Amino acid sequence: MKTSSETEVRELYEESADSYAAMMDSEIDLPVYADTLGRLAARIVDISGPVVDTSCGSGHMLSRYGERYDVKRALLGIDLSPRMVAIAANRLGAGAEILPGDMRDLGAIESGSAAAVLSFFAIHHIGPEEVLVALQEWHRVLRAPEDN
């Protein structure tokens, strides 16, 4: 499978951000998301720290998680596309911190501080070596359950 460069991915989502957000407006109610987010909430109930979405796009997943499953938990979204960051920040308002960034480099997040990491619809853009880098970075920021 051919992967895309960081620039190509950023440009793709810059160009399609508004239509992507509109599409997610209609898809966010699919049972697969409710099942996934509900199971996540149950698994991290006793783990402190934010839920981090490393490819937050339009912010739908973080918004849904916060609204339905864990209204008090801090939410942090990161996305390559400045337009997606703006859309997500608008959607979530003061309910989350949304930053521009790359799922392979979460340097703005302290090691061992996050309760969970989300990533929907993004990892397919990077090659196997980069997937390993991303997974190592996600592991770095995750809090171990016994650290609470």
N, C-alpha and C positions, 0 to 999 in steps of 0.2 A: 504494500500500500504506500502511495506517495504521501508524504507529510508536507505541511506548509511551513514556510518561514514565519517567524514572529511578525514581520512586517505584513505578510500576506494575511495572516489571521486578524491582525489589528484592523487592516483595511476592510476585510470582509465584514467584520462586525461594526465598523464605523458606518459602512454603507447600508447595512441591513438592520441597524439597531432598532429603529422605530417599527419596522414590520415584524421583527423578532419579538419585540415587546407585545405587540398586538396579538401575535400568534400565541404567545404564552398566556395572555389574558384568557384565551379560550381553552387552553390545554391544562392549566394549573389544577383544575378540578378532577383530572383523571385519577382513578383509584391508585395507580402505581405510585404517585407522589404522596398521597395520603398514607399509604402503607409504609413507604420508605421513611417518611418524616416521623410518623407515629412510632415506628420501631426505634428510630434514632432517639427520640425523646425519652422513651422508656429505658433505653440503655445508658443514658447519661444523666439520669435524674440525680444521682449522688456525686457527680463529677462537676467541680466548679470550673469556670472559665467560659470564654465565648464559643459560639459556633462560628466557624470560619468557612466561608464559601470562596474557594480559590479561583473560581471562574463564575462570578456571580451574575454576569450578564445583566438582565433587566431587573434583577433583585427579587424575582417571583418566589424562588425557593426560600430565601431568608425571610421574606415577608410572610409567606404561608407558615413557616416554622414558628416564627415569633407570634403570629396571631392565634394560631390554633393549638400550639403545643407547649410553649414556654415563654410567656409574655415578659417574664422578668430577666431572662438570660440576655447577656450582651451578644450582639450580632456584629460580625465583621465581614465585609465583602471586598473582594479584590477582583479586578478585571483588566485585561490589556487595553480595551477600547475606552477612550475618554468619553465617548457618547454613551456607552453602556454604563459607565460609572455615574454619569449625570442622571440617566434614567433611573438607575437603582437608588441613587441618593434621593431623588425626588419621591420615588415610591415609598421608601422607608423613612424618610425624614430623620427626626431625632432618634428613631428607633434602632439605628445602626450606624456604624462607621463604614463608609465605602471609600476605598482607595484605589488609585491606578496601580497596577502591578502585574506580576507574572507568577503563575502557579508554581514555577520552578525556583522561585526566589522569594521567600516570605520573610526577608530580613527585618521587616518592620514588626514582626511578631516574635515575642520572647519565647525561647525554648521552653517546652513543657508547660505552656500556659493555656492551651486550647482544650476545651472539652470534646470537640468534634471538628472534623474537616469534611466539607461537602465539595463535590465537583461533578456537575452534570454537564454533558455535552461539550467537553473540551479536550479530554486527554487524547482523543483520536487525532488531534491536530499535530501531535508531537511524535517523534520517533522513539524506538525502544530505549535508547540510551537516555533520552530526555525524560521518558516516563520514569525510569529509575531515579533520576535526579529529583523529579517532582515527588515521588513517593518517599524518598529519603527526607525531603524538606517537610512534607506533611507529618511524617513520623517525628521529626525534630520538634515541631510545635505542639504536638499532642501531649496532654497531661496523662500520666499513668493513673488509673483508678485509685491505686493505693496512695497516691500523692495528696489526697484530699484530707 
